[in-house]
Amino acid sequence: MIEVVINNNQRVRDAVDYHYQGDVLFFNAEKPPEESFLDRNGWFKYMEGDLKVVDVACLHRDMMRPEMLRLIGTHMVKELRERFDV
């Protein structure tokens, strides 16, 4: 387990040389971020396309709480249905 944590930490620090070609549906923790790197604008250097932002009324760390996941899931279903006509 220790090796996994060390490897994950190293991979996070490695430079990312990936540029996504497409639109992104971004769920933004609306309350002020506790970490400065949690900024929606930071994604633009990794993507080419539209960034659609859905604000979620919580802190970033709370986005995996059941009530937030229900809200996020509802938005995802809506977007997928609209985009793919299902």
N, C-alpha and C positions, 0 to 999 in steps of 0.2 A: 504494500500500500504506500509506503514511503516513496518508493521509486516512481509510482504513478503520480503522486503529488509533485515531486521534483520535476518529472517530465512535463506535466501540465503547466507548471510555472514557466519552464523554459520555452515551451511552445507559444505561450501567451506573449512572451517578450520577443519572439522571432518576428521579423518583418513579414508582413502580408503582401504578397504580390498577386492579388486576385482582384479582378474588376468585374462585377456582376452586370450583365447586360439585361436589364428588364426593370419592371416596376416593383416597388417595395411597399407593403402594407406594414407600417411601423406603429407599434403600440408604445406610447410615450407615458411614462410615469409623470403625471402632471405636477405633483408636489415637488418643491425644489430638490434637486439631486444632492445626495450627500457626497458623491464623488464627482469631480469636475469632468471626468471623461464620459459621463453619461449624458451626452448631448446629441439630439437628433441630427444636427448639422454635421456631425462627425462622419455620418454614413456616406455623404456625397463623394468623398475621395475613393470609396470602394464600389460605387455603382454608377450606372448610366441609365437613366430613366426617371420616372416620376416617383416621388416619395409621398405617399398618402399617410397622413398622421392621424391616429385615433388617440386622443388624450384619455388617460385612465386616472381617475381621482385617487391616487395612492402614491406612496413612495416606491421606488424601484424594487426594493427588497420585498415589498408586499404584493408584487404582481403575480406570484404563484399561490396566493391565498384562494380558496374555493370561490368566493364571491367575485374576485377579480377575473379568475379563469372563466367563470360563466359569462361575464361581460365580454371578455376577449373572444371566447368561442362564438358567442352570438354575432359579433361583428365579423368574424372570419367567415361564418356560414353565409351571412348576408353578402359579403364581398364576392365570395366564390360563386354564389348563385347568380349575381349580377354579371360577373365577368364571363362565366361559362354557360349562362342560360340554362341552369338546371333547376 
